[in-house]
Amino acid sequence: MKRWTTTIVAGLAAGALVSAAQAEVFVYPKPGQSQDAFQKDQYECHNWATQQTGFNPAAPPQSAAAPPPQQGGAVRGAARGAAVGAVGGAIAGDAGKGAAVGAAVGGTAGVMRQNQNNRAAAQASQQAQAQQQAEYGNYEKAYATCLSGRGYSVK
């Protein structure tokens, strides 16, 4: 007797969110069953699992691509700091020194703000990935439950 397997693959773009170990359900058909009947059951169980979980691995939700890390925070911060420092320095009588101090402080603040924004974007991306993995796991359980209920051996 032939052993048929079915592989459910979520067609995800770069940085696939579903690990290879999660992406496969192995199904052993019922004795004497035709390939057409087997495929019909798979299709119906896929639809049922999608309805139960709200997740379809053939059309996973499009997660927004993580924005590229921001650059130039130091330059923008330095420019702002220099402008503020020049004004403060002019009041104190040395605009050049005030601008230099302001640029240094502003550059440091800009880098810190840029790093904080990059960390927040990376964390949001990781949370979205974890959510999609959990949704896929629920779909896979529902799919396997349906096939088991129809008499298939599922691993």
N, CA, C and O atoms as a GROMACS GRO file, in nm:
protein
  620
    1MET      N    1   0.085  -0.117   0.000
    1MET     CA    2   0.000   0.000   0.000
    1MET      C    3   0.089   0.123   0.000
    1MET      O    4   0.188   0.131   0.073
    2LYS      N    5   0.052   0.217  -0.083
    2LYS     CA    6   0.129   0.340  -0.091
    2LYS      C    7   0.107   0.424   0.033
    2LYS      O    8  -0.002   0.428   0.091
    3ARG      N    9   0.210   0.489   0.069
    3ARG     CA   10   0.197   0.583   0.180
    3ARG      C   11   0.197   0.722   0.121
    3ARG      O   12   0.295   0.765   0.059
    4TRP      N   13   0.089   0.791   0.139
    4TRP     CA   14   0.079   0.927   0.086
    4TRP      C   15   0.103   1.024   0.199
    4TRP      O   16   0.062   1.002   0.313
    5THR      N   17   0.170   1.128   0.166
    5THR     CA   18   0.188   1.234   0.265
    5THR      C   19   0.137   1.364   0.206
    5THR      O   20   0.137   1.384   0.084
    6THR      N   21   0.096   1.445   0.291
    6THR     CA   22   0.055   1.577   0.246
    6THR      C   23   0.137   1.679   0.322
    6THR      O   24   0.161   1.666   0.443
    7THR      N   25   0.178   1.776   0.253
    7THR     CA   26   0.256   1.880   0.315
    7THR      C   27   0.180   2.011   0.301
    7THR      O   28   0.142   2.053   0.192
    8ILE      N   29   0.161   2.074   0.412
    8ILE     CA   30   0.097   2.205   0.411
    8ILE      C   31   0.207   2.307   0.429
    8ILE      O   32   0.278   2.308   0.529
    9VAL      N   33   0.220   2.391   0.332
    9VAL     CA   34   0.326   2.490   0.340
    9VAL      C   35   0.266   2.629   0.331
    9VAL      O   36   0.195   2.660   0.236
   10ALA      N   37   0.294   2.707   0.426
   10ALA     CA   38   0.250   2.846   0.420
   10ALA      C   39   0.348   2.920   0.331
   10ALA      O   40   0.466   2.934   0.366
   11GLY      N   41   0.302   2.966   0.218
   11GLY     CA   42   0.388   3.032   0.121
   11GLY      C   43   0.427   3.170   0.168
   11GLY      O   44   0.374   3.271   0.121
   12LEU      N   45   0.519   3.174   0.258
   12LEU     CA   46   0.558   3.302   0.313
   12LEU      C   47   0.681   3.355   0.240
   12LEU      O   48   0.763   3.278   0.190
   13ALA      N   49   0.692   3.483   0.234
   13ALA     CA   50   0.804   3.547   0.167
   13ALA      C   51   0.929   3.531   0.252
   13ALA      O   52   0.933   3.449   0.345
   14ALA      N   53   1.030   3.608   0.221
   14ALA     CA   54   1.157   3.599   0.291
   14ALA      C   55   1.136   3.603   0.441
   14ALA      O   56   1.048   3.674   0.491
   15GLY      N   57   1.215   3.528   0.511
   15GLY     CA   58   1.200   3.520   0.655
   15GLY      C   59   1.079   3.441   0.694
   15GLY      O   60   0.997   3.486   0.774
   16ALA      N   61   1.065   3.323   0.638
   16ALA     CA   62   0.947   3.239   0.662
   16ALA      C   63   0.919   3.232   0.811
   16ALA      O   64   1.009   3.215   0.893
   17LEU      N   65   0.791   3.247   0.843
   17LEU     CA   66   0.752   3.254   0.982
   17LEU      C   67   0.717   3.120   1.042
   17LEU      O   68   0.697   3.110   1.163
   18VAL      N   69   0.710   3.019   0.962
   18VAL     CA   70   0.672   2.888   1.012
   18VAL      C   71   0.791   2.795   0.995
   18VAL      O   72   0.846   2.782   0.885
   19SER      N   73   0.831   2.731   1.102
   19SER     CA   74   0.946   2.642   1.094
   19SER      C   75   0.911   2.518   1.014
   19SER      O   76   0.794   2.480   1.003
   20ALA      N   77   1.013   2.455   0.960
   20ALA     CA   78   0.992   2.335   0.877
   20ALA      C   79   0.926   2.224   0.958
   20ALA      O   80   0.846   2.147   0.904
   21ALA      N   81   0.959   2.214   1.085
   21ALA     CA   82   0.899   2.109   1.168
   21ALA      C   83   0.749   2.128   1.182
   21ALA      O   84   0.675   2.030   1.192
   22GLN      N   85   0.703   2.252   1.184
   22GLN     CA   86   0.561   2.280   1.198
   22GLN      C   87   0.488   2.266   1.066
   22GLN      O   88   0.367   2.243   1.065
   23ALA      N   89   0.557   2.278   0.956
   23ALA     CA   90   0.492   2.292   0.826
   23ALA      C   91   0.449   2.161   0.764
   23ALA      O   92   0.408   2.161   0.647
   24GLU      N   93   0.456   2.050   0.834
   24GLU     CA   94   0.420   1.923   0.772
   24GLU      C   95   0.324   1.843   0.858
   24GLU      O   96   0.340   1.831   0.980
   25VAL      N   97   0.224   1.789   0.792
   25VAL     CA   98   0.133   1.693   0.855
   25VAL      C   99   0.139   1.569   0.768
   25VAL      O  100   0.112   1.576   0.648
   26PHE      N  101   0.174   1.457   0.827
   26PHE     CA  102   0.182   1.332   0.752
   26PHE      C  103   0.053   1.254   0.774
   26PHE      O  104   0.010   1.234   0.888
   27VAL      N  105  -0.007   1.211   0.665
   27VAL     CA  106  -0.136   1.144   0.671
   27VAL      C  107  -0.127   1.011   0.598
   27VAL      O  108  -0.080   1.005   0.484
   28TYR      N  109  -0.171   0.906   0.663
   28TYR     CA  110  -0.175   0.773   0.601
   28TYR      C  111  -0.319   0.747   0.561
   28TYR      O  112  -0.409   0.753   0.645
   29PRO      N  113  -0.343   0.717   0.433
   29PRO     CA  114  -0.481   0.701   0.385
   29PRO      C  115  -0.546   0.573   0.437
   29PRO      O  116  -0.480   0.480   0.484
   30LYS      N  117  -0.677   0.572   0.426
   30LYS     CA  118  -0.754   0.453   0.466
   30LYS      C  119  -0.729   0.342   0.364
   30LYS      O  120  -0.708   0.371   0.246
   31PRO      N  121  -0.731   0.216   0.406
   31PRO     CA  122  -0.709   0.105   0.313
   31PRO      C  123  -0.811   0.106   0.199
   31PRO      O  124  -0.931   0.125   0.221
   32GLY      N  125  -0.762   0.087   0.077
   32GLY     CA  126  -0.847   0.077  -0.041
   32GLY      C  127  -0.906   0.209  -0.087
   32GLY      O  128  -0.995   0.210  -0.173
   33GLN      N  129  -0.860   0.318  -0.035
   33GLN     CA  130  -0.917   0.448  -0.070
   33GLN      C  131  -0.853   0.503  -0.197
   33GLN      O  132  -0.733   0.487  -0.219
   34SER      N  133  -0.933   0.568  -0.280
   34SER     CA  134  -0.880   0.628  -0.403
   34SER      C  135  -0.809   0.760  -0.371
   34SER      O  136  -0.836   0.822  -0.268
   35GLN      N  137  -0.720   0.799  -0.460
   35GLN     CA  138  -0.649   0.926  -0.445
   35GLN      C  139  -0.748   1.043  -0.446
   35GLN      O  140  -0.731   1.140  -0.373
   36ASP      N  141  -0.852   1.033  -0.529
   36ASP     CA  142  -0.952   1.140  -0.537
   36ASP      C  143  -1.025   1.158  -0.404
   36ASP      O  144  -1.045   1.270  -0.358
   37ALA      N  145  -1.065   1.047  -0.341
   37ALA     CA  146  -1.134   1.055  -0.213
   37ALA      C  147  -1.042   1.114  -0.106
   37ALA      O  148  -1.085   1.192  -0.021
   38PHE      N  149  -0.915   1.074  -0.110
   38PHE     CA  150  -0.816   1.125  -0.015
   38PHE      C  151  -0.800   1.276  -0.031
   38PHE      O  152  -0.801   1.350   0.068
   39GLN      N  153  -0.786   1.322  -0.154
   39GLN     CA  154  -0.770   1.465  -0.179
   39GLN      C  155  -0.895   1.544  -0.141
   39GLN      O  156  -0.885   1.656  -0.093
   40LYS      N  157  -1.011   1.486  -0.162
   40LYS     CA  158  -1.136   1.552  -0.125
   40LYS      C  159  -1.141   1.570   0.027
   40LYS      O  160  -1.178   1.677   0.075
   41ASP      N  161  -1.104   1.467   0.101
   41ASP     CA  162  -1.103   1.478   0.247
   41ASP      C  163  -1.001   1.584   0.293
   41ASP      O  164  -1.029   1.661   0.384
   42GLN      N  165  -0.886   1.586   0.230
   42GLN     CA  166  -0.786   1.686   0.266
   42GLN      C  167  -0.840   1.828   0.242
   42GLN      O  168  -0.825   1.916   0.326
   43TYR      N  169  -0.903   1.847   0.128
   43TYR     CA  170  -0.959   1.977   0.093
   43TYR      C  171  -1.066   2.019   0.194
   43TYR      O  172  -1.067   2.132   0.242
   44GLU      N  173  -1.156   1.927   0.225
   44GLU     CA  174  -1.264   1.958   0.320
   44GLU      C  175  -1.209   1.986   0.459
   44GLU      O  176  -1.258   2.074   0.529
   45CYS      N  177  -1.107   1.912   0.500
   45CYS     CA  178  -1.048   1.935   0.632
   45CYS      C  179  -0.971   2.068   0.635
   45CYS      O  180  -0.970   2.137   0.736
   46HIS      N  181  -0.907   2.102   0.524
   46HIS     CA  182  -0.840   2.233   0.515
   46HIS      C  183  -0.944   2.344   0.534
   46HIS      O  184  -0.922   2.437   0.612
   47ASN      N  185  -1.055   2.334   0.463
   47ASN     CA  186  -1.160   2.436   0.474
   47ASN      C  187  -1.216   2.442   0.616
   47ASN      O  188  -1.238   2.551   0.670
   48TRP      N  189  -1.238   2.326   0.677
   48TRP     CA  190  -1.292   2.322   0.812
   48TRP      C  191  -1.194   2.386   0.910
   48TRP      O  192  -1.233   2.466   0.995
   49ALA      N  193  -1.066   2.350   0.899
   49ALA     CA  194  -0.964   2.405   0.989
   49ALA      C  195  -0.954   2.557   0.972
   49ALA      O  196  -0.936   2.630   1.070
   50THR      N  197  -0.965   2.603   0.849
   50THR     CA  198  -0.960   2.747   0.824
   50THR      C  199  -1.079   2.818   0.888
   50THR      O  200  -1.064   2.925   0.947
   51GLN      N  201  -1.197   2.757   0.877
   51GLN     CA  202  -1.316   2.817   0.938
   51GLN      C  203  -1.305   2.818   1.090
   51GLN      O  204  -1.345   2.915   1.155
   52GLN      N  205  -1.252   2.712   1.147
   52GLN     CA  206  -1.243   2.702   1.293
   52GLN      C  207  -1.141   2.799   1.352
   52GLN      O  208  -1.162   2.854   1.460
   53THR      N  209  -1.030   2.820   1.280
   53THR     CA  210  -0.920   2.899   1.336
   53THR      C  211  -0.911   3.040   1.280
   53THR      O  212  -0.849   3.127   1.340
   54GLY      N  213  -0.972   3.062   1.164
   54GLY     CA  214  -0.959   3.193   1.100
   54GLY      C  215  -0.824   3.212   1.034
   54GLY      O  216  -0.790   3.323   0.993
   55PHE      N  217  -0.746   3.106   1.023
   55PHE     CA  218  -0.612   3.114   0.962
   55PHE      C  219  -0.607   3.022   0.842
   55PHE      O  220  -0.648   2.906   0.849
   56ASN      N  221  -0.557   3.073   0.732
   56ASN     CA  222  -0.540   2.994   0.610
   56ASN      C  223  -0.393   2.997   0.571
   56ASN      O  224  -0.343   3.102   0.530
   57PRO      N  225  -0.322   2.884   0.582
   57PRO     CA  226  -0.180   2.885   0.551
   57PRO      C  227  -0.151   2.912   0.403
   57PRO      O  228  -0.039   2.950   0.368
   58ALA      N  229  -0.251   2.894   0.317
   58ALA     CA  230  -0.231   2.925   0.176
   58ALA      C  231  -0.237   3.076   0.152
   58ALA      O  232  -0.190   3.123   0.048
   59ALA      N  233  -0.292   3.150   0.245
   59ALA     CA  234  -0.301   3.296   0.233
   59ALA      C  235  -0.283   3.357   0.372
   59ALA      O  236  -0.376   3.416   0.426
   60PRO      N  237  -0.162   3.343   0.430
   60PRO     CA  238  -0.140   3.397   0.564
   60PRO      C  239  -0.154   3.549   0.564
   60PRO      O  240  -0.132   3.613   0.461
   61PRO      N  241  -0.189   3.606   0.678
   61PRO     CA  242  -0.200   3.751   0.683
   61PRO      C  243  -0.066   3.814   0.649
   61PRO      O  244   0.040   3.767   0.689
   62GLN      N  245  -0.074   3.921   0.574
   62GLN     CA  246   0.049   3.989   0.534
   62GLN      C  247   0.096   4.075   0.650
   62GLN      O  248   0.034   4.175   0.685
   63SER      N  249   0.207   4.034   0.708
   63SER     CA  250   0.262   4.116   0.815
   63SER      C  251   0.342   4.227   0.750
   63SER      O  252   0.412   4.206   0.651
   64ALA      N  253   0.332   4.343   0.806
   64ALA     CA  254   0.405   4.456   0.751
   64ALA      C  255   0.553   4.427   0.765
   64ALA      O  256   0.601   4.387   0.871
   65ALA      N  257   0.624   4.447   0.657
   65ALA     CA  258   0.768   4.425   0.661
   65ALA      C  259   0.829   4.523   0.760
   65ALA      O  260   0.792   4.640   0.764
   66ALA      N  261   0.921   4.473   0.838
   66ALA     CA  262   0.987   4.559   0.935
   66ALA      C  263   1.060   4.669   0.860
   66ALA      O  264   1.133   4.641   0.764
   67PRO      N  265   1.042   4.792   0.903
   67PRO     CA  266   1.113   4.899   0.834
   67PRO      C  267   1.262   4.882   0.854
   67PRO      O  268   1.306   4.831   0.957
   68PRO      N  269   1.340   4.925   0.756
   68PRO     CA  270   1.485   4.912   0.773
   68PRO      C  271   1.529   4.997   0.892
   68PRO      O  272   1.466   5.098   0.924
   69PRO      N  273   1.637   4.956   0.956
   69PRO     CA  274   1.685   5.034   1.069
   69PRO      C  275   1.706   5.179   1.029
   69PRO      O  276   1.757   5.208   0.921
   70GLN      N  277   1.665   5.269   1.116
   70GLN     CA  278   1.680   5.410   1.086
   70GLN      C  279   1.826   5.449   1.093
   70GLN      O  280   1.904   5.395   1.172
   71GLN      N  281   1.861   5.541   1.008
   71GLN     CA  282   1.998   5.592   1.007
   71GLN      C  283   1.992   5.743   1.012
   71GLN      O  284   1.889   5.803   0.981
   72GLY      N  285   2.100   5.803   1.049
   72GLY     CA  286   2.108   5.948   1.048
   72GLY      C  287   2.060   6.015   1.174
   72GLY      O  288   2.050   6.137   1.178
   73GLY      N  289   2.030   5.939   1.277
   73GLY     CA  290   1.983   5.998   1.401
   73GLY      C  291   2.085   6.092   1.462
   73GLY      O  292   2.050   6.196   1.517
   74ALA      N  293   2.212   6.055   1.453
   74ALA     CA  294   2.317   6.138   1.510
   74ALA      C  295   2.327   6.270   1.435
   74ALA      O  296   2.344   6.376   1.496
   75VAL      N  297   2.317   6.264   1.302
   75VAL     CA  298   2.329   6.385   1.221
   75VAL      C  299   2.212   6.479   1.248
   75VAL      O  300   2.232   6.599   1.268
   76ARG      N  301   2.090   6.423   1.248
   76ARG     CA  302   1.974   6.508   1.274
   76ARG      C  303   1.981   6.567   1.415
   76ARG      O  304   1.953   6.685   1.436
   77GLY      N  305   2.018   6.483   1.511
   77GLY     CA  306   2.029   6.531   1.648
   77GLY      C  307   2.136   6.637   1.663
   77GLY      O  308   2.118   6.735   1.735
   78ALA      N  309   2.248   6.618   1.595
   78ALA     CA  310   2.356   6.716   1.602
   78ALA      C  311   2.314   6.848   1.540
   78ALA      O  312   2.345   6.955   1.593
   79ALA      N  313   2.242   6.841   1.429
   79ALA     CA  314   2.196   6.964   1.363
   79ALA      C  315   2.100   7.040   1.454
   79ALA      O  316   2.112   7.162   1.470
   80ARG      N  317   2.007   6.969   1.514
   80ARG     CA  318   1.913   7.034   1.606
   80ARG      C  319   1.988   7.093   1.727
   80ARG      O  320   1.964   7.206   1.768
   81GLY      N  321   2.078   7.012   1.781
   81GLY     CA  322   2.153   7.057   1.898
   81GLY      C  323   2.240   7.177   1.867
   81GLY      O  324   2.252   7.268   1.949
   82ALA      N  325   2.301   7.178   1.748
   82ALA     CA  326   2.385   7.292   1.710
   82ALA      C  327   2.302   7.419   1.699
   82ALA      O  328   2.346   7.526   1.741
   83ALA      N  329   2.183   7.407   1.642
   83ALA     CA  330   2.097   7.524   1.627
   83ALA      C  331   2.058   7.579   1.764
   83ALA      O  332   2.066   7.699   1.789
   84VAL      N  333   2.015   7.490   1.852
   84VAL     CA  334   1.976   7.533   1.986
   84VAL      C  335   2.097   7.587   2.061
   84VAL      O  336   2.089   7.689   2.130
   85GLY      N  337   2.211   7.518   2.047
   85GLY     CA  338   2.333   7.562   2.115
   85GLY      C  339   2.382   7.696   2.065
   85GLY      O  340   2.433   7.776   2.144
   86ALA      N  341   2.367   7.722   1.936
   86ALA     CA  342   2.410   7.851   1.881
   86ALA      C  343   2.327   7.964   1.940
   86ALA      O  344   2.380   8.070   1.975
   87VAL      N  345   2.197   7.941   1.951
   87VAL     CA  346   2.110   8.043   2.011
   87VAL      C  347   2.150   8.066   2.156
   87VAL      O  348   2.166   8.180   2.201
   88GLY      N  349   2.167   7.956   2.230
   88GLY     CA  350   2.207   7.969   2.370
   88GLY      C  351   2.344   8.033   2.383
   88GLY      O  352   2.367   8.116   2.471
   89GLY      N  353   2.436   7.994   2.295
   89GLY     CA  354   2.570   8.051   2.299
   89GLY      C  355   2.570   8.199   2.264
   89GLY      O  356   2.648   8.276   2.321
   90ALA      N  357   2.484   8.240   2.170
   90ALA     CA  358   2.476   8.381   2.132
   90ALA      C  359   2.430   8.464   2.251
   90ALA      O  360   2.477   8.576   2.272
   91ILE      N  361   2.339   8.410   2.328
   91ILE     CA  362   2.290   8.481   2.446
   91ILE      C  363   2.404   8.494   2.546
   91ILE      O  364   2.418   8.598   2.612
   92ALA      N  365   2.486   8.388   2.559
   92ALA     CA  366   2.597   8.389   2.654
   92ALA      C  367   2.719   8.460   2.598
   92ALA      O  368   2.814   8.486   2.673
   93GLY      N  369   2.721   8.491   2.470
   93GLY     CA  370   2.832   8.564   2.412
   93GLY      C  371   2.926   8.481   2.328
   93GLY      O  372   3.023   8.538   2.276
   94ASP      N  373   2.906   8.350   2.310
   94ASP     CA  374   2.994   8.269   2.225
   94ASP      C  375   2.909   8.166   2.150
   94ASP      O  376   2.893   8.053   2.195
   95ALA      N  377   2.854   8.208   2.037
   95ALA     CA  378   2.765   8.122   1.958
   95ALA      C  379   2.836   7.998   1.908
   95ALA      O  380   2.776   7.890   1.903
   96GLY      N  381   2.965   8.009   1.869
   96GLY     CA  382   3.040   7.895   1.817
   96GLY      C  383   3.055   7.785   1.920
   96GLY      O  384   3.034   7.667   1.890
   97LYS      N  385   3.092   7.822   2.042
   97LYS     CA  386   3.109   7.723   2.148
   97LYS      C  387   2.974   7.661   2.184
   97LYS      O  388   2.965   7.540   2.206
   98GLY      N  389   2.871   7.742   2.189
   98GLY     CA  390   2.737   7.691   2.218
   98GLY      C  391   2.690   7.593   2.112
   98GLY      O  392   2.630   7.491   2.144
   99ALA      N  393   2.720   7.624   1.985
   99ALA     CA  394   2.680   7.535   1.876
   99ALA      C  395   2.755   7.402   1.886
   99ALA      O  396   2.696   7.297   1.862
  100ALA      N  397   2.884   7.406   1.920
  100ALA     CA  398   2.962   7.283   1.931
  100ALA      C  399   2.910   7.194   2.044
  100ALA      O  400   2.896   7.073   2.026
  101VAL      N  401   2.882   7.254   2.158
  101VAL     CA  402   2.829   7.177   2.270
  101VAL      C  403   2.691   7.122   2.235
  101VAL      O  404   2.661   7.005   2.262
  102GLY      N  405   2.609   7.205   2.175
  102GLY     CA  406   2.474   7.162   2.135
  102GLY      C  407   2.480   7.048   2.035
  102GLY      O  408   2.399   6.955   2.042
  103ALA      N  409   2.574   7.054   1.940
  103ALA     CA  410   2.586   6.948   1.840
  103ALA      C  411   2.625   6.816   1.905
  103ALA      O  412   2.572   6.711   1.869
  104ALA      N  413   2.716   6.820   2.001
  104ALA     CA  414   2.759   6.698   2.069
  104ALA      C  415   2.644   6.636   2.148
  104ALA      O  416   2.620   6.516   2.140
  105VAL      N  417   2.574   6.719   2.223
  105VAL     CA  418   2.462   6.668   2.303
  105VAL      C  419   2.350   6.619   2.212
  105VAL      O  420   2.292   6.513   2.235
  106GLY      N  421   2.320   6.697   2.108
  106GLY     CA  422   2.213   6.659   2.015
  106GLY      C  423   2.246   6.531   1.940
  106GLY      O  424   2.157   6.449   1.916
  107GLY      N  425   2.372   6.514   1.901
  107GLY     CA  426   2.412   6.392   1.831
  107GLY      C  427   2.394   6.269   1.918
  107GLY      O  428   2.346   6.166   1.871
  108THR      N  429   2.434   6.280   2.044
  108THR     CA  430   2.418   6.168   2.137
  108THR      C  431   2.270   6.137   2.158
  108THR      O  432   2.231   6.020   2.157
  109ALA      N  433   2.190   6.239   2.176
  109ALA     CA  434   2.045   6.217   2.195
  109ALA      C  435   1.983   6.156   2.070
  109ALA      O  436   1.895   6.070   2.080
  110GLY      N  437   2.028   6.200   1.953
  110GLY     CA  438   1.974   6.144   1.827
  110GLY      C  439   2.005   5.996   1.813
  110GLY      O  440   1.919   5.920   1.770
  111VAL      N  441   2.126   5.956   1.849
  111VAL     CA  442   2.164   5.815   1.841
  111VAL      C  443   2.080   5.733   1.939
  111VAL      O  444   2.034   5.623   1.906
  112MET      N  445   2.060   5.785   2.058
  112MET     CA  446   1.980   5.712   2.158
  112MET      C  447   1.836   5.696   2.111
  112MET      O  448   1.777   5.589   2.126
  113ARG      N  449   1.779   5.802   2.054
  113ARG     CA  450   1.641   5.796   2.005
  113ARG      C  451   1.631   5.697   1.888
  113ARG      O  452   1.535   5.620   1.880
  114GLN      N  453   1.729   5.699   1.799
  114GLN     CA  454   1.731   5.607   1.685
  114GLN      C  455   1.740   5.462   1.732
  114GLN      O  456   1.668   5.376   1.681
  115ASN      N  457   1.826   5.434   1.828
  115ASN     CA  458   1.840   5.297   1.880
  115ASN      C  459   1.711   5.249   1.946
  115ASN      O  460   1.672   5.134   1.930
  116GLN      N  461   1.645   5.338   2.020
  116GLN     CA  462   1.519   5.302   2.085
  116GLN      C  463   1.413   5.269   1.980
  116GLN      O  464   1.339   5.172   1.996
  117ASN      N  465   1.404   5.348   1.874
  117ASN     CA  466   1.307   5.322   1.767
  117ASN      C  467   1.337   5.190   1.697
  117ASN      O  468   1.244   5.115   1.664
  118ASN      N  469   1.464   5.160   1.673
  118ASN     CA  470   1.501   5.035   1.607
  118ASN      C  471   1.465   4.914   1.694
  118ASN      O  472   1.419   4.812   1.643
  119ARG      N  473   1.487   4.925   1.825
  119ARG     CA  474   1.452   4.815   1.916
  119ARG      C  475   1.301   4.792   1.919
  119ARG      O  476   1.255   4.678   1.921
  120ALA      N  477   1.224   4.900   1.918
  120ALA     CA  478   1.078   4.888   1.920
  120ALA      C  479   1.028   4.821   1.792
  120ALA      O  480   0.937   4.738   1.797
  121ALA      N  481   1.086   4.856   1.678
  121ALA     CA  482   1.045   4.795   1.551
  121ALA      C  483   1.080   4.646   1.549
  121ALA      O  484   1.001   4.565   1.501
  122ALA      N  485   1.196   4.610   1.600
  122ALA     CA  486   1.236   4.469   1.604
  122ALA      C  487   1.144   4.389   1.697
  122ALA      O  488   1.108   4.276   1.666
  123GLN      N  489   1.106   4.447   1.809
  123GLN     CA  490   1.018   4.378   1.903
  123GLN      C  491   0.880   4.357   1.841
  123GLN      O  492   0.820   4.251   1.857
  124ALA      N  493   0.828   4.457   1.770
  124ALA     CA  494   0.698   4.443   1.705
  124ALA      C  495   0.702   4.333   1.600
  124ALA      O  496   0.606   4.257   1.586
  125SER      N  497   0.811   4.324   1.527
  125SER     CA  498   0.825   4.220   1.425
  125SER      C  499   0.829   4.081   1.489
  125SER      O  500   0.767   3.987   1.438
  126GLN      N  501   0.899   4.067   1.600
  126GLN     CA  502   0.906   3.938   1.670
  126GLN      C  503   0.770   3.899   1.725
  126GLN      O  504   0.734   3.781   1.722
  127GLN      N  505   0.694   3.995   1.775
  127GLN     CA  506   0.561   3.965   1.827
  127GLN      C  507   0.468   3.919   1.716
  127GLN      O  508   0.389   3.826   1.734
  128ALA      N  509   0.477   3.982   1.599
  128ALA     CA  510   0.393   3.942   1.486
  128ALA      C  511   0.430   3.801   1.441
  128ALA      O  512   0.342   3.722   1.407
  129GLN      N  513   0.559   3.770   1.441
  129GLN     CA  514   0.604   3.636   1.402
  129GLN      C  515   0.552   3.532   1.500
  129GLN      O  516   0.505   3.426   1.458
  130ALA      N  517   0.561   3.559   1.628
  130ALA     CA  518   0.512   3.464   1.729
  130ALA      C  519   0.362   3.443   1.716
  130ALA      O  520   0.313   3.331   1.730
  131GLN      N  521   0.288   3.549   1.688
  131GLN     CA  522   0.143   3.539   1.670
  131GLN      C  523   0.110   3.451   1.551
  131GLN      O  524   0.021   3.366   1.559
  132GLN      N  525   0.181   3.470   1.440
  132GLN     CA  526   0.153   3.390   1.321
  132GLN      C  527   0.189   3.244   1.343
  132GLN      O  528   0.119   3.155   1.294
  133GLN      N  529   0.296   3.217   1.416
  133GLN     CA  530   0.332   3.078   1.446
  133GLN      C  531   0.224   3.012   1.531
  133GLN      O  532   0.190   2.895   1.510
  134ALA      N  533   0.171   3.085   1.628
  134ALA     CA  534   0.065   3.031   1.713
  134ALA      C  535  -0.061   3.003   1.630
  134ALA      O  536  -0.125   2.899   1.648
  135GLU      N  537  -0.096   3.094   1.540
  135GLU     CA  538  -0.213   3.073   1.455
  135GLU      C  539  -0.195   2.952   1.364
  135GLU      O  540  -0.289   2.875   1.344
  136TYR      N  541  -0.075   2.935   1.311
  136TYR     CA  542  -0.049   2.819   1.226
  136TYR      C  543  -0.058   2.690   1.307
  136TYR      O  544  -0.113   2.591   1.260
  137GLY      N  545  -0.006   2.692   1.429
  137GLY     CA  546  -0.014   2.574   1.514
  137GLY      C  547  -0.159   2.535   1.542
  137GLY      O  548  -0.193   2.416   1.542
  138ASN      N  549  -0.244   2.634   1.566
  138ASN     CA  550  -0.386   2.606   1.589
  138ASN      C  551  -0.452   2.550   1.464
  138ASN      O  552  -0.532   2.456   1.472
  139TYR      N  553  -0.418   2.605   1.348
  139TYR     CA  554  -0.472   2.554   1.221
  139TYR      C  555  -0.431   2.408   1.203
  139TYR      O  556  -0.513   2.323   1.170
  140GLU      N  557  -0.302   2.381   1.226
  140GLU     CA  558  -0.251   2.245   1.206
  140GLU      C  559  -0.321   2.145   1.298
  140GLU      O  560  -0.351   2.033   1.256
  141LYS      N  561  -0.348   2.184   1.422
  141LYS     CA  562  -0.421   2.096   1.515
  141LYS      C  563  -0.562   2.069   1.465
  141LYS      O  564  -0.609   1.955   1.469
  142ALA      N  565  -0.629   2.173   1.417
  142ALA     CA  566  -0.766   2.157   1.366
  142ALA      C  567  -0.766   2.067   1.243
  142ALA      O  568  -0.854   1.982   1.229
  143TYR      N  569  -0.671   2.086   1.154
  143TYR     CA  570  -0.661   2.007   1.031
  143TYR      C  571  -0.639   1.859   1.066
  143TYR      O  572  -0.706   1.771   1.012
  144ALA      N  573  -0.546   1.834   1.157
  144ALA     CA  574  -0.516   1.697   1.198
  144ALA      C  575  -0.636   1.634   1.269
  144ALA      O  576  -0.663   1.516   1.252
  145THR      N  577  -0.706   1.712   1.349
  145THR     CA  578  -0.825   1.663   1.419
  145THR      C  579  -0.932   1.620   1.320
  145THR      O  580  -0.994   1.515   1.336
  146CYS      N  581  -0.953   1.700   1.218
  146CYS     CA  582  -1.053   1.668   1.115
  146CYS      C  583  -1.016   1.537   1.044
  146CYS      O  584  -1.101   1.449   1.027
  147LEU      N  585  -0.891   1.526   1.002
  147LEU     CA  586  -0.850   1.404   0.931
  147LEU      C  587  -0.857   1.282   1.022
  147LEU      O  588  -0.897   1.174   0.979
  148SER      N  589  -0.820   1.299   1.148
  148SER     CA  590  -0.830   1.187   1.243
  148SER      C  591  -0.976   1.146   1.260
  148SER      O  592  -1.006   1.027   1.268
  149GLY      N  593  -1.065   1.243   1.265
  149GLY     CA  594  -1.207   1.215   1.278
  149GLY      C  595  -1.264   1.141   1.159
  149GLY      O  596  -1.367   1.075   1.169
  150ARG      N  597  -1.196   1.151   1.046
  150ARG     CA  598  -1.240   1.080   0.926
  150ARG      C  599  -1.170   0.945   0.912
  150ARG      O  600  -1.184   0.878   0.809
  151GLY      N  601  -1.096   0.905   1.013
  151GLY     CA  602  -1.036   0.772   1.014
  151GLY      C  603  -0.893   0.764   0.963
  151GLY      O  604  -0.842   0.653   0.944
  152TYR      N  605  -0.828   0.876   0.941
  152TYR     CA  606  -0.689   0.874   0.892
  152TYR      C  607  -0.592   0.864   1.008
  152TYR      O  608  -0.622   0.907   1.120
  153SER      N  609  -0.475   0.807   0.980
  153SER     CA  610  -0.365   0.810   1.076
  153SER      C  611  -0.287   0.938   1.046
  153SER      O  612  -0.240   0.958   0.934
  154VAL      N  613  -0.274   1.023   1.145
  154VAL     CA  614  -0.210   1.153   1.126
  154VAL      C  615  -0.094   1.166   1.223
  154VAL      O  616  -0.108   1.137   1.342
  155LYS      N  617   0.018   1.210   1.173
  155LYS     CA  618   0.136   1.238   1.256
  155LYS      C  619   0.193   1.371   1.218
  155LYS      O  620   0.293   1.414   1.276
   0.00000   0.00000   0.00000
